[in-house]
Amino acid sequence: MKPNRTIYLETMGCQMNALDSELALAALAQQGYALTPAIESADLVVLNTCSVRHHAEEKVYSRLGQLRTNQKRIDDQIVAVIGCMAERDGDGLLDKMPHVDILCGPSELNRLPGLVADVEATRERAIALSGRLRDSTTPQQTKIAHDDLEALDSSRNFGLSAHAAMPKVFGRHQAYVRITRGCNKFCTFCVVPYTRGPEQHRPPKQIVEEVRRLAANGIVEVTLLGQTVNHYHFDPDGPEDCSFAALLRKVHDEVPELPRLRFVTSYPRDFTDEALQVMAESPRICKYLHIPAQSGSNTVLKRMNRGYTVEEYMALIDRARALMPNLAIAGDMIVGFSGETEEDFQKSLDLLRFCQYKNCFIFKYSPRPGTHADNRMPDDISEVEKKRRNNDMLALQAEISLAQHQRLLDSTSEVLVEGLSKAALKRQESEQERGSEWRETPNGEAGADANGQAESARQANGPAEVSSSANASRAGSTSAMPSTQTRSGAMPTLQGGHAGAARDANDSSNGKEDIVQLVGRTEHDRIVVFDGSRELIGSFANVRIIGATPHTLHGEITEVTREPAKGAGVSLTVLGH
């Protein structure tokens, strides 16, 4: 066995994949693998893939194609494709990419270390799938430490020194904790039930203990994860009966040392008044809900098999806001679904106006192979019309988001300092490639557009083509991107906060790196960028809001309210946002 083996790990897609990558890395580290940023010289390349969007699958094929033709690639490199695409398109991957050595579906992730060991020993392909390609699974020859997924979840490395930061997703002081796996909803457009399998709920004791251990090791914000997280119900009517509302209260009350608790993604039909009441009564549960509606038309919702009406969805929003007037809500919408008329689309716009989402992730429908909609419903809306509806909805959501952010000017919010802003990360990557030289781009873009950065990664249930309101300019909508506004209404010279990024560049060139552009998140999941020291990462700070765009708030720190826990983390590469 080769000593000092290295792994290159890339993550695409949803928050479940982000957690799976962290768990896979921890398990492979126990076999002696160390993370490397160099894909061509890594002994093991692992691509954690997404099938919810067609574009994400194209990225996987592109990355694999680049790898196959890379002349610098080492001869005995092992290539593993894990995640939803391995499950959905495993046969295609094996046919088109003969250099792929391992396929491992999400439901078989605990077997990955054994698959790697098998390939090391035999240099033959190793496969672990549980869906339609389950018959392709190869016998495992190497004994593994984790005999099921629960053992893998429970064995995570809890220390900050080993906790993985996911740049553009979250910092190393934040963590995901899975409470459910799989999905039973079978929305007609969605591939998730076929790639992640049926719903399974983890025991509440394990969940609470995992959160407690994370908090004890410096994690200050935990997000509970599930494809339909609020459908959690362990051992109903049994001795360990625990509903989602009961689990929320349990985690909040039994881990008082955790400053922030979140959960995503919620399914409208499953939200109980009891769960809303627990949220309202629990000060450390963030007052934020991500509740995808997908359409404002009852006829479209029925074709989607969503199981609720627009009226029921609106009533849920009303109940939630009656209990929590300061609640922030994010949504998802699909435009151009099979049979959607112009009247249906206008009803979706009306729902946006009613809900006043903090942000909304807006999808152009694209059929996913193997789903009911792909098999039995025509894709009868032209691409031109889908794009027009997408841009119109993006423009409306941008107006709503900007109006909300403008109302926050001159207010002060507590933020968790997550890390470097997107602008600072880009500059850091550029400096690594070109030495310490840095130049601002010709249009002055130092972009702190972080709204779409985290949530698009968190999106677990959507069709193929997505653009959040944060991507409006790239989607071709000029009206969807109003200019940055300051408290005076004037235009700042460098777009509300970019001056700090430019100053950081100058400091860096002089050998000073004390002040950088940072990004933080409020309890309402609003993204704030501001100048500060890297040492603030992981702390909580009060920030006064001095500028606003539809997607980002710009501010200045007034005081640090909680110092960060110490410990250097590792960093995982994330794509697909």
C-alpha positions in Angstrom: 0.0 0.0 0.0 1.3 3.4 -1.0 2.2 5.6 2.0 1.0 9.3 2.2 -1.9 8.8 -0.1 -3.9 11.9 -1.2 -7.5 12.5 -2.1 -9.0 15.3 -4.3 -12.7 15.7 -3.4 -15.1 17.9 -5.3 -18.8 18.4 -4.3 -21.6 19.4 -6.6 -25.3 20.0 -5.7 -27.2 20.1 -2.5 -26.5 20.4 1.2 -26.9 16.6 1.5 -23.9 16.2 -0.8 -21.9 18.7 1.3 -22.5 16.6 4.4 -21.8 13.3 2.5 -18.5 14.8 1.3 -17.5 15.6 4.8 -18.4 12.1 6.1 -16.6 10.4 3.2 -13.5 12.5 3.8 -13.5 11.6 7.4 -13.9 7.9 6.6 -11.1 7.9 4.0 -8.8 9.8 6.3 -9.0 6.8 8.6 -7.5 4.8 5.8 -4.6 7.2 5.5 -5.8 9.6 2.8 -5.0 13.3 3.1 -6.8 16.1 1.2 -5.0 17.7 -1.7 -6.0 20.6 -4.1 -4.1 19.0 -7.0 -6.4 16.8 -9.0 -3.9 15.5 -11.4 -1.5 14.1 -8.8 -4.1 12.9 -6.3 -4.1 9.1 -5.6 -7.8 9.2 -5.3 -10.3 11.5 -7.1 -13.8 11.6 -5.7 -16.5 13.5 -7.5 -19.7 13.9 -5.4 -22.4 14.4 -8.0 -25.9 15.8 -8.4 -28.7 14.7 -10.7 -31.3 17.3 -9.8 -30.1 19.6 -12.5 -29.0 18.7 -16.0 -26.3 21.3 -15.8 -24.8 19.7 -12.8 -24.5 16.4 -14.7 -22.8 18.1 -17.6 -20.2 19.5 -15.2 -19.4 15.9 -14.1 -18.9 14.7 -17.6 -16.8 17.8 -18.4 -14.7 17.2 -15.3 -14.2 13.5 -16.1 -13.3 14.3 -19.7 -10.7 16.8 -18.6 -9.3 14.3 -16.2 -9.0 11.6 -18.8 -7.1 13.8 -21.2 -4.9 15.4 -18.6 -1.3 14.5 -19.5 -0.1 15.2 -15.9 -2.5 12.7 -14.4 -0.7 9.9 -12.5 -0.9 6.4 -13.9 -2.4 4.6 -11.0 -5.0 7.2 -10.0 -8.3 5.9 -8.7 -11.4 7.8 -9.9 -14.7 7.5 -7.9 -18.0 9.0 -8.8 -20.4 9.1 -5.8 -23.8 10.7 -5.2 -27.0 10.9 -7.1 -25.6 10.8 -10.6 -23.8 7.5 -9.9 -27.2 6.1 -9.0 -29.2 7.7 -11.8 -26.7 7.4 -14.7 -24.3 4.8 -13.6 -24.5 2.8 -16.8 -23.9 5.9 -18.9 -20.9 6.9 -16.8 -19.3 3.4 -17.2 -19.9 3.4 -20.9 -18.7 7.0 -21.6 -15.9 7.2 -19.0 -13.9 4.0 -18.9 -11.4 5.5 -16.5 -14.0 5.6 -13.7 -13.1 3.0 -11.2 -15.8 3.3 -8.6 -19.5 4.1 -8.6 -21.2 4.6 -5.2 -24.8 5.8 -4.6 -25.9 7.9 -1.7 -27.5 5.0 0.1 -24.3 3.0 -0.1 -21.9 5.7 1.0 -20.7 3.8 4.1 -19.2 1.2 1.6 -16.9 3.8 -0.1 -13.8 3.1 2.0 -14.1 -0.6 1.2 -14.6 0.0 -2.5 -11.5 2.1 -2.6 -9.5 -0.7 -0.8 -10.9 -3.2 -3.3 -9.7 -1.2 -6.3 -6.3 -0.7 -4.7 -6.0 -4.4 -4.3 -7.4 -5.6 -7.6 -7.4 -2.6 -10.0 -10.9 -3.8 -11.0 -14.1 -1.7 -11.0 -16.0 -1.6 -7.7 -19.7 -0.6 -7.7 -22.3 -0.1 -4.9 -25.7 1.0 -6.1 -29.2 0.5 -4.6 -31.6 1.6 -7.3 -32.4 0.3 -10.8 -28.7 -0.6 -11.2 -28.5 -2.6 -8.0 -27.7 -5.8 -9.9 -24.4 -4.1 -11.0 -23.1 -4.0 -7.4 -19.9 -5.9 -7.0 -19.1 -8.1 -4.0 -17.1 -6.3 -1.4 -13.9 -8.0 -0.5 -12.5 -5.6 2.1 -14.0 -5.4 5.6 -15.1 -1.8 6.4 -15.6 0.0 9.7 -19.1 1.3 9.0 -21.6 -1.3 8.3 -24.5 1.1 7.7 -25.2 4.7 7.0 -26.1 5.4 10.7 -22.6 4.3 11.7 -21.1 6.6 9.1 -23.1 9.6 10.3 -22.3 8.8 14.0 -18.6 8.4 13.4 -17.9 11.9 12.0 -14.9 13.8 13.2 -16.2 16.4 15.6 -13.1 18.6 16.2 -12.7 21.9 14.5 -9.2 20.9 13.4 -10.8 18.2 11.2 -14.1 19.8 10.4 -14.5 20.6 6.7 -15.1 24.2 5.6 -17.0 24.3 2.3 -16.1 27.6 0.6 -19.1 29.3 -0.9 -21.4 27.1 1.2 -20.5 27.5 4.9 -17.6 28.0 7.2 -15.9 25.5 9.5 -17.8 26.8 12.6 -21.1 25.6 10.9 -22.2 22.0 10.4 -25.0 19.9 8.9 -26.6 17.1 10.8 -28.8 14.7 8.9 -32.1 13.7 10.5 -33.7 12.0 7.6 -32.5 10.2 4.4 -34.4 9.8 1.2 -37.8 10.9 0.1 -41.3 9.4 -0.2 -43.1 12.3 -2.0 -42.5 11.3 -5.6 -43.2 14.8 -7.1 -43.5 14.1 -10.8 -40.5 16.3 -11.8 -38.1 15.1 -9.1 -35.4 12.4 -9.3 -34.5 12.4 -5.6 -36.7 9.4 -4.5 -35.1 7.3 -7.2 -31.5 8.3 -6.3 -31.6 8.6 -2.5 -34.2 5.9 -1.9 -37.1 5.8 0.6 -37.4 8.0 3.7 -35.5 6.8 6.8 -35.5 8.7 10.1 -32.6 8.7 12.5 -33.1 8.0 16.2 -33.5 11.3 18.2 -30.9 10.3 20.8 -28.2 10.0 18.1 -29.2 13.4 16.6 -29.0 15.2 19.9 -25.7 13.6 20.8 -24.2 14.5 17.4 -25.3 18.2 17.9 -24.0 18.2 21.4 -20.6 16.9 20.4 -20.4 19.4 17.6 -21.2 22.3 19.9 -18.7 21.0 22.4 -16.0 21.2 19.7 -16.6 24.8 18.6 -19.5 24.5 16.1 -21.8 27.5 16.7 -24.5 26.8 14.0 -26.1 23.5 13.1 -28.5 23.0 10.3 -30.7 19.9 10.5 -31.1 18.3 7.1 -33.7 16.3 5.3 -35.1 16.3 1.8 -38.4 16.9 3.5 -37.0 17.7 6.9 -40.3 18.5 8.7 -41.7 15.1 7.8 -39.4 13.6 10.4 -41.2 11.2 12.7 -39.2 8.5 14.5 -41.0 5.4 15.8 -44.5 6.8 15.5 -46.8 5.3 18.2 -43.8 3.4 19.6 -41.8 3.8 22.8 -39.5 6.3 21.2 -42.1 8.3 19.4 -40.6 11.6 18.4 -42.2 14.1 15.9 -40.3 16.9 14.1 -41.7 19.4 16.6 -40.5 17.3 19.5 -37.1 16.8 17.9 -36.7 20.6 17.5 -37.5 21.3 21.1 -35.3 18.4 22.2 -32.2 19.7 20.3 -32.8 23.3 21.4 -33.4 22.6 25.0 -30.8 19.8 25.5 -28.0 21.6 23.8 -28.2 25.1 25.2 -24.6 25.8 24.4 -25.4 25.9 20.6 -26.0 29.5 19.7 -28.0 28.8 16.4 -30.1 26.0 15.1 -31.6 25.8 11.6 -33.3 23.3 9.4 -33.9 22.8 5.7 -35.8 22.0 3.5 -39.4 22.0 4.6 -42.4 20.5 2.7 -45.5 22.6 2.9 -48.0 19.7 3.5 -46.0 18.4 6.5 -45.7 21.6 8.5 -47.6 21.4 11.8 -48.7 24.3 14.0 -46.9 22.5 16.8 -43.6 22.9 14.9 -44.3 26.5 14.3 -45.0 27.0 18.0 -41.7 25.4 18.9 -39.9 27.8 16.6 -41.6 30.8 18.0 -40.9 29.8 21.6 -37.2 28.8 21.1 -34.9 31.8 20.9 -31.9 30.0 19.4 -33.9 28.5 16.5 -33.4 30.8 13.6 -36.6 32.6 12.4 -36.1 31.4 8.9 -38.1 28.9 6.7 -37.3 27.5 3.3 -40.6 26.2 2.0 -40.7 25.5 -1.7 -44.1 26.2 -3.3 -43.0 25.3 -6.9 -46.1 26.9 -8.5 -49.0 29.3 -7.7 -51.5 27.3 -9.8 -53.5 24.5 -8.4 -53.7 22.7 -11.7 -49.9 22.7 -12.0 -49.5 21.7 -8.4 -51.8 18.7 -9.1 -49.7 17.7 -12.1 -46.6 18.0 -10.0 -48.2 15.7 -7.3 -47.3 18.2 -4.6 -50.3 17.2 -2.4 -51.5 20.7 -1.4 -53.3 23.7 -2.9 -52.2 27.3 -3.2 -54.7 28.2 -0.6 -53.3 25.7 1.9 -49.8 27.0 1.2 -50.9 30.7 1.7 -52.6 29.7 5.0 -49.4 28.1 6.2 -47.5 31.4 5.4 -50.1 33.4 7.3 -50.0 31.1 10.4 -46.2 31.2 10.4 -46.0 35.0 10.2 -48.8 35.4 12.8 -46.6 33.5 15.3 -43.3 35.0 14.1 -43.8 38.5 12.6 -40.1 38.8 11.9 -39.9 35.5 10.1 -37.9 35.4 6.8 -39.1 32.9 4.2 -37.4 31.6 1.1 -39.2 29.7 -1.7 -38.7 27.7 -4.9 -40.6 28.1 -8.1 -40.6 26.1 -11.4 -41.5 27.9 -14.6 -42.5 26.2 -17.8 -43.6 22.9 -16.3 -45.6 20.6 -18.5 -48.9 22.3 -19.5 -48.3 25.6 -17.7 -50.4 28.3 -19.3 -49.8 32.0 -19.1 -52.6 32.2 -16.6 -50.8 29.6 -14.4 -47.6 31.6 -14.6 -49.3 34.8 -13.6 -50.7 33.0 -10.6 -47.2 32.1 -9.6 -46.2 35.7 -9.8 -49.2 36.6 -7.6 -48.0 34.0 -5.1 -44.5 35.7 -5.0 -46.2 39.0 -4.3 -48.2 37.4 -1.5 -45.4 35.5 0.2 -42.8 38.3 0.0 -40.0 35.8 0.0 -36.6 36.8 1.3 -35.3 35.1 -1.8 -36.6 32.5 -4.3 -34.9 29.9 -6.3 -36.4 29.9 -9.7 -36.1 26.9 -12.0 -36.7 26.5 -15.7 -38.3 23.1 -16.0 -36.2 20.5 -17.7 -37.3 16.8 -17.6 -35.2 14.5 -15.6 -34.8 11.0 -17.0 -36.7 8.3 -15.0 -39.3 10.7 -13.5 -43.0 10.4 -14.0 -43.1 13.8 -15.7 -40.4 12.7 -18.2 -42.1 9.4 -18.9 -45.7 10.6 -19.2 -46.0 14.4 -19.6 -45.0 16.4 -22.6 -42.3 19.1 -22.3 -44.6 21.4 -24.2 -43.3 24.9 -23.2 -40.7 26.3 -25.6 -37.2 27.2 -24.3 -37.8 30.8 -25.4 -41.0 31.0 -23.3 -39.4 29.3 -20.3 -36.6 31.9 -20.5 -39.1 34.8 -20.7 -41.1 33.5 -17.7 -37.9 32.8 -15.8 -36.6 36.3 -16.3 -39.9 37.9 -15.5 -40.1 36.0 -12.2 -36.4 36.8 -11.4 -37.1 40.5 -12.0 -40.2 40.5 -9.6 -38.3 38.7 -6.9 -35.4 41.1 -7.2 -37.8 44.0 -6.6 -39.2 42.2 -3.5 -35.8 41.4 -2.1 -34.4 44.9 -2.7 -37.4 46.5 -1.0 -36.9 44.2 2.0 -33.2 45.0 2.2 -33.7 48.8 1.8 -36.0 48.7 4.9 -33.0 47.4 6.9 -30.7 50.3 6.1 -29.4 51.9 9.3 -30.5 48.9 11.4 -28.1 46.6 13.2 -28.1 42.8 12.9 -26.1 40.2 14.6 -24.3 38.0 12.1 -22.2 34.9 12.3 -18.9 35.7 10.5 -18.6 32.7 8.1 -15.5 33.5 6.2 -14.1 35.5 3.3 -16.6 37.0 0.9 -17.0 35.6 -2.6 -14.8 38.5 -3.9 -12.0 37.7 -1.4 -12.2 34.0 -2.2 -11.9 34.8 -5.9 -9.0 37.1 -5.3 -7.3 34.5 -3.1 -7.6 31.9 -5.8 -6.2 34.3 -8.3 -3.3 35.2 -6.1 -2.5 31.5 -5.7 -2.4 31.1 -9.5 -0.5 34.3 -10.4 1.5 35.0 -7.2 0.5 38.0 -5.1 -0.5 40.2 -8.1 -4.2 41.2 -8.1 -6.1 43.5 -10.3 -9.7 44.5 -10.0 -11.8 43.4 -13.0 -12.5 46.1 -15.6 -16.1 46.6 -14.5 -15.1 47.0 -10.9 -16.7 43.7 -9.9 -15.5 42.6 -6.5 -18.8 40.7 -6.2 -20.1 40.0 -2.8 -23.2 38.3 -4.3 -23.5 35.6 -1.6 -27.2 35.1 -1.5 -27.3 32.4 -4.2 -24.0 31.0 -3.1 -25.2 29.1 0.0 -28.8 28.4 -0.8 -28.3 27.1 -4.3 -26.0 24.6 -2.7 -28.6 23.7 -0.2 -31.3 23.1 -2.8 -32.3 19.5 -2.6 -35.5 19.2 -4.6 -35.6 20.8 -8.0 -35.7 20.2 -11.7 -32.8 20.6 -14.1 -32.2 24.2 -14.8 -32.0 26.7 -11.9 -31.2 30.3 -11.5 -31.8 32.0 -8.2 -32.7 35.7 -8.1 -29.0 36.1 -7.4 -28.2 35.0 -11.0 -30.6 37.3 -12.7 -28.0 39.2 -14.7 -26.5 36.0 -16.0 -30.0 34.8 -17.0 -30.4 37.8 -19.2 -32.6 40.0 -17.1 -31.4 43.5 -16.8 -34.3 44.8 -14.7 -33.8 42.0 -12.2 -30.6 43.6 -10.9 -31.2 47.0 -9.4 -28.1 48.9 -8.4 -26.7 49.0 -4.9 -28.5 51.5 -2.7 -27.0 53.2 0.4 -28.9 54.8 3.3 -28.7 58.2 1.5 -30.0 56.7 -1.8 -26.7 57.6 -3.5 -24.6 55.3 -5.6 -21.4 54.2 -3.7 -18.2 54.5 -5.8 -17.5 50.7 -5.7 -21.0 49.2 -5.4 -21.5 49.3 -1.6 -18.7 47.3 0.0 -16.3 46.8 -2.9 -14.1 49.6 -1.6 -13.2 47.2 1.2 -12.2 44.6 -1.2 -10.0 47.0 -3.1 -8.4 48.1 0.1 -7.8 44.5 1.0 -6.0 44.0 -2.3 -3.7 47.0 -1.6 -3.0 45.8 1.9 -2.1 42.3 0.6 0.3 43.7 -1.9 2.0 45.6 1.0 2.3 42.4 3.0 -0.6 43.4 5.3 -3.5 41.0 5.5 -5.2 42.4 8.7 -8.3 43.7 6.9 -10.3 41.6 4.4 -13.8 41.6 3.1 -15.8 39.1 5.1 -19.2 37.5 4.7 -21.7 36.8 7.5 -25.2 35.5 7.9 -28.1 36.8 10.1 -30.4 34.5 11.8 -32.9 35.3 9.0 -30.4 33.9 6.5 -29.6 37.3 5.1 -26.1 37.7 3.7 -24.0 40.6 4.9 -20.5 41.6 3.7 -18.2 43.9 5.6 -14.6 44.6 6.3 -12.8 43.0 9.2 -9.9 40.8 10.4 -9.7 37.1 9.4 -9.5 36.4 13.1 -13.2 37.3 13.3 -14.2 34.2 11.3 -16.4 32.1 13.6 -17.4 35.0 15.8 -20.7 36.7 16.2 -20.8 40.4 15.6 -23.3 43.3 15.4 -23.2 44.9 12.0 -24.8 48.2 11.0 -26.4 48.0 7.5 -25.1 50.8 5.2 -25.9 49.4 1.7 -28.3 47.0 0.0 -28.7 45.0 -3.2 -31.4 42.5 -3.9 -29.1 39.7 -2.7 -26.6 41.2 -0.3 -26.5 43.6 2.6 -23.3 45.7 3.1 -22.4 46.8 6.6 -19.8 47.8 9.1 -19.0 46.0 12.4 -20.0 47.9 15.6 -19.1 45.2 18.1 -18.1 41.6 18.5 -20.7 39.8 20.6 -19.0 36.3 20.8 -15.4 35.3 20.1 -14.7 32.4 17.8 -13.6 28.9 18.8 -10.0 28.2 17.8 -8.8 25.5 15.4 -7.7 25.2 11.8 -10.1 23.4 9.5 -9.7 21.7 6.2 -11.3 23.0 3.0 -13.4 21.1 0.4 -13.8 22.1 -3.2 -17.4 22.9 -4.1 -18.9 23.3 -7.6 -22.3 23.7 -9.1 -23.5 26.9 -7.5 
